[in-house]
Amino acid sequence: MKPRKPVHRAIALLTMSLVACSSGASVESVPDSTTPVTSATPTTLPGPTIPDTTIPDTDVGREAQWVLGLLTSERDPAIEEVEERFAATFLAEVPPVEFIASLPVLRNAGPFEVVSYVGDGANAEIGLQGGDGQRFRMVIGLTDQRISTLFLQPLRDVPEIEGWSDVDAALAATGAEAQVLAARLPDGDWEVVHESGAGRAGPMGSVFKLYVLGAVQHSVLSGDITWEQTLEIDDSIRSLPTGVLQDLPSGTEVTVAEAAEKMISISDNTATDLLMRLVGREAVERMVDEMGHHDPELLRPFLMTREAFHLGWTDSDLRERYGEADPAERREIIAGLPEEPPSLAEVTVTEVPWLHGIDWFATASDILRAHRFLQTAAEDDPTVRRIMALNPGVEIDSQLWPYAAFKGGSNPGVLAMSWYLEDSSGVPHGLALQVASDDPTTTADTGYVAEVAAQALRLLADD
């Protein structure tokens, strides 16, 4: 066996700023995200719970095949070929000469085998296994049919989880600050099974969408809106991916139920903002209190996703000013944001905005109470119960958990996953994980955290 050269420099060339994401699908799971797919930024994508192992004949699939072809052959592309394939935004960070220079080193980690594929027409996440068994995650995204995102990340091995201390240790190994709360609900309030660092309010990414769903559910039960009424997409509400609604033409209509389904199952940001516009920001803020958040002021003002994009990644001065502002001043800042959505070209995801208060904050207990509130209210209308179970996040053993509701979320430096589950006797259980760091690379391996969580769910079933 020939000696293997380090691949870290080549990976750095492809990732450059190496910022991390949220809440879409890893190769083994489907956490959700408000992070846009842009530049050389690693991200996660919404997708099926069980990914495919073949690369489809789509625009992004063909570009992925081209990249993999370069990694499995000795052919180096000409500079002109690289310039033709990649978007200018990518080449500004990774010039053609550097991209070509990275290929021989990356090939030392091969040969690569495709073990999973999750994606849509323009974005994909591919699980790879290298020649020595090392797992990799490749993310590729297109803008105007050119590669604007390319990220290759080695994945750490997931340890066997035999007890709750193993869960804590596995999450601590990421280098991020982790919080865990596992609980059951035989009656009354949640009864703690295991808790580690879960008393602090931390960023939760797209898990905040539980509160938006709660406001929609309340409005339906109050008779103010119906699940069947339609909402119209227009530029004033269009956000950035994750999701699919942002790509539909203005004038397209979706029902409230369809928007809620996409908000929860694929963390569609435009669907979320459509629903917030329907019920109103104040209604969502009231539901934060009603759904049991320990400190509702932490979620005031309650940000829409497009506002978070504007605040977090378009203007560093704006980001810092928002972080230093009080709630009243923050509302003024939001009111002064541009009416048009930010474009992918102007969004540079190289910062960790939660450090400036640009995210949504809660404790693990807050999250489990929000889950329970939705399920209790669903006794009068089962729609929410169905929506929450559309995407279980990880592969769930239905013998252990006949019902599983999931919502995850992520942003640079943030990864959160939460479940409400019912065992075969109908007893509710909950699991909430929150991982946060000022270093976005520590939260980039969503598959690792998701597999730790999957083992924790099995552990919870045994307790």
N, C-alpha and C positions, 0 to 999 in steps of 0.2 A: 504493500500500500504506500502510495507516494505521500510525503508529508503535506499537510494542509496549511496553507497560508491563512493568516487572519483575514476575516471578511469585514471587520468593523469599519475600516476606512471606506471601503466601497459602499457599504450601507449608508454611511454618513453622507457620501456624495449624492446618493439618491434621495435622502430625506432632508438634508441640509438642516433646517431649524429643528427638525425632529419633534414637532409639537404633536400632542396626542389628542384623542377625541373621546365622543359619546356616543350613548346611547343608542345604533343600527345593529348589525350582526357580526359577531366574530365567526371564526370558522366552526365553532361549536355552539354558538348561542346567539341570542338576539337582544342584547341591550339596546337602548335607544339613545338618540343624540340630537342636540341642537347645533352641533358643529358642522359647518358647511364643508363640502368637498371642494378644495381649492388648492392651487399651487402644488408644492411638493409635500403637502400635508397628509400624514396618515389619518385615517378616519375610520368609522365603522358604518355599516350600511344596514338598513332594514332588510329582512329577507326571510325565507322559510326557516322553520326551526331545524329541520334536518336538511343540510345542504347537499347539493349534487356533487358528483365527482368528475363531471365532464364540463368542458368549457363550451358554451353555446356559440352559434354563429351569429353573434350580435356585433355592433360596432365596437363595444368595449371588449368583447370576447376575442375578436380578431386582433386587436392591439395587444391583448394579454398573450395571445399565442405568439405574436411577433417578439415580445419581450422574452418569453420563455424559450423561444427558438434561439435567441442570442445567448441565453444562459446554458443551453445544452449543445451548442456547436462551438467551433473555434472561429466562426466568422465574426469579424468586427464590422459594424456598419460604417459607411462613409459619413462624413460630417453632414453632407447634403441630405442623406436619408434621415439622420437624427433631426435635423432642422425641419424636415417635412412632417415627421411624426409627432413632434412635441409642440405644445403651445409656447408662445413667447414668455408667458409668466413662469413656466417651469425652467426654460432655458436661461432666464435671467438669474436663477438660483443655481442651476446645474448646467454650465456651458457644455456644448457637444463634446469637446475634447475631454472634459472630466468624466462625462457619462461613459464614453468609450473606454477611458482608462480604467474605470471601475469594473468592467465586465470580466477580464481575466481573473481577478481576485474573487469575484462572486462565483465564478465557475468552479473554484476549488471546493466550494461547499456542496456541489452537486455530485452525481446527477440528481435532478429534482423530479419528484413524482407528485402529481396533483392528487391531493387527498380530499379536497372539498372546494366547492365553488358556490358563492352566494352573490347575487347581483341583479341589476336591471339593465336597461339598454346602454347606460352611460357610466355606470360605476360598478365595480366588482371587488370582492375580497376572496382571495384564493389561498387555501391552505396547502402548503408544500412540505414535503419531507426530503431532506438532503441525503447525500450519500452515506453519511455516518449516523443517520437516524435523527439528526437535529430537525426540529420542526420550525417552519417559517410561515409568516403571514405576509402575503403580498397584496397591497391595495393599489388599484389603478382606477383612475377616473378621467373622463373626457370633458372638454369644453369645446364646443364647435368642432367635434369629431377629431380633436387632437388631444394628446395625452397632457393633462394639466396636473395630474396627481400620480406619483409613483413612489411606493414605499415598500421596502422589504425589511421585515423585522424578525429576528430570531426569537423564538418563544421558549420560555423556561419550562422545565418539566414540572408537572403538577404532582405534589406529594400525595400519598395515601392518607386519607383523613379517617382517623379512628376515634377521635374525641374532639371536644370543643377547643381544647388547647391547641390541637393541630390546625384548626380553622384559623385561630388567632395568629399562630406562627406563620402559616402559609400566606396570609394577607400582609403580615409585617415584612415578609421577605420581598415584597414589591418595593419597599423603601418609602411607601406612602403611609400616611396616618389613617388607620382603619377603625371603623366602628361596626359592631355586630350586635344585633338583638334578635334572639330566637324566643318565641313565646307560644303559649297555647291559650285558648279561651274556652274553658269548660263552661263558665258562666261569668257574668259580670264583666270585669276589665281583664286586660291581658295579664297572664301569669308567666313570669319570666322563667325560661328554661336556661338561657345563657345570655350574658350581657358582657360586652367588652368595649369600653370607651364610648358607650352609646348615650351618654348623658349630655353631650355637647351638640349644639346645632351646627350642622355642616352643610356644604353645598350638595344639592341632590340632582342637578341637571334636569332632565325631562320628567323625573318623578313628579315634578310640580303639576303635571297635567292631570293628576288625580283630583286636584282642587278645581280645575276647570271642568272636569267631568262632573264633579259634585255640584257645581253651579248650574250646569246644564240639566242634570237630573232633577235638581230642586225646581227649576223653572218648568220642566215637563210635569212634575207632580203637582205643581201649583196651577197648572192649566195656562200658563203664560205662553208657552211654545209647545210644539209637538215634534216627535221624532221624524214625522213625515214631511214637515215643511222644508222648503228649499232655501239654500244660501247661494249667493252668486259670487264667484271669484272675480276680482278686479285688481288692478295694480295697486290700489290703496291698501290692500290687505295681503298682497302676495309677499311671502317670506322666502327664505332660502332652505335648501334641503337640510335635514332629512325629509323624505316624503315624496309625493308624486303630484299633489295638487298644484304646486308652484309652476309646473310645466304646462298646465292646461290653459287654453286661451281665455281671455276676459269674456265674461258672459256665461261661462260654463256654470251649471247649477249642480249642487249636490245636496242631498237631504241632511238634516241635522244628524240622523243616525249614521249616515255614511261618513260624515266628517268626524264624528266621535269614534267610529271604528278605526279610521285611519290615524287619528290622534293617538290612540292607545296601542294599536297593533303594530304600526310601523313608525310611530312617533312623528307623524306628519306635522310640520311646523305651520304650514299655511292653514291646514284644517284647524289647528289649535287657535290661531289668531282669528279665523272666521267665527269660531264658537265664542271667543272672548268678545268680539265685536257684537255678537248677537245678544249675549246676556249682560255685557257691561263689566268693566274692570271692578267697579264697586261691588257688584254682586259676587264676583269671585273672591274679593277681599273679605266680604261678610262670611262666605263659606269657609274660609281659612279658620276663622274663629269657631264657626259651628261644627266643623269637622274635627275639632279638638287640638289644634296647634297650641303649643304651650306659650308661644309669644307671637301673636299675629303681626305685631309691628315689624318683625323680621321680613315679612312678605308684603310690605307696603312702601312704595307703590309696587303692585304686582305686575311684573314685566310681561309684555307680549314678546314672542320670539324675535320678531323683526327689530324691536327696540333693543333687545339684548345684542343682536348682531351689530347694530349701529353703535351702541355704547362700548361693546367689548373689543371690537376689532377694526374700526375705521379711523379713529382719531385718538391718539395716546393722551392728548390734553383733555379731551372730553372724558375719557375713561378715568383719569385721575380726578377730575373735577367731580364726577359722579361719586367716586369713592369717598370723597371728603364731605359731600353734601348731606344735610339732614333730610328727612322724608319730604318736607315741603319743598325744599330746593330741588330734590330729585324729581318731583312731579313737574316742576317748571322746566327742568332739563328735558324731560320726556316730551313735554308739550312743544318744545322747540326743535325736535328731531325732524329731519327731512321727511316729506310726505311720501316720496318714492322709496321703494325698498333698496337696500344696498345691493350692489352688483357683486358677483363673485370676484370680478377683477379688482374691486376696491377693498375687499375683505381680506386682511392678512392675519391669519390665525397663528400668531407667534407669541401671544401673551396668555397669561392665566388670569382671566378677568374676575374670577370669584374672589381673588385677593383684594379687589376693589369694590366688593359688594355686588358685582354683576353676575348673578345667578339666582337661585331660589334656595332658601335655607330652612332646614328643619332637623329635628332629632329623629333617630330611628323610631322612637316611641310615637312621635307625631305622625310618621309615615304609616305605621301599623294602625293607628287610630283612624287615619283617613281611609285606609282600606276597609276597615270594619264599618265605618259610617256608610260607605257606598254599598256594601253588602246588606246592611240593615235596611237602608232605604229601598233597595232593590226588591224587598219583600212585597212592595206595592206595585212594582213594575220591573219585570225580569230583564229588561233590555240591557241595563248596565252590567248585570251579572254575566250575560252572554258576551258583551263587548270585552270585559276584563279577562275573559278566558280565551280570547282568540289567539293570543301569542303567549305561551307559557314561559318563554325566555330561554329555558334549557329543556332537555328531554326529561319529561316527568314520568315516573312510574305510576300509572293509573291505578294499580292495585294499592299502592300506598296512599295516593292522593287522587281520589276520583274527581275532585274539583280543584283547579289551580288558577288563580288570577295573578297576573304579573304586570309590573311596570318598572322599567329601568331608565337610566339616564346617564349622560356623560357630556363632558365639556373638557377642554384642556385642563389637566390636573384634577379632574373629577370623574368618578365612576360610582354609580349607585344602582343597586338591584333590590327589588322588594317583591315579596309574594304574600298573598293571602291564600291559604289552603284549607281544605276540609278532608279529614281522614274518613275511613270507611264507616265510622260511626257518626259522621257528621260534625265532629268536634273541630272548630276552627283552630288553625295554627298560623303563625306568621314568621317571616324571616326578612330582615332588612340588613343590607350591607352598604356601608358608605366608605369610600376610599378617596382621600383628597391629599393633594400635594402642591407645593409651589414649583415642582419639577414635572412637567407633563409627560416625560418619558416613563415615569413610574406607574402611570395608569394606562399606558398604551396597550398592554397585553390583556385585552378584555376576555379572550378565551381562557386564559389562566384563571382569572377571578371567577368567570362563569363556571368553570369546572370545580373550583373550590366550593362555590355556592351549591352546585348540584350535589356534591357529596355532603354538604351541610344539610340539605333537604332530606337526604336519606338518614342522616344522623338524627334529625328532628323527629322523623317518623318512629325511631326506636326509643326516644325518651318518653 
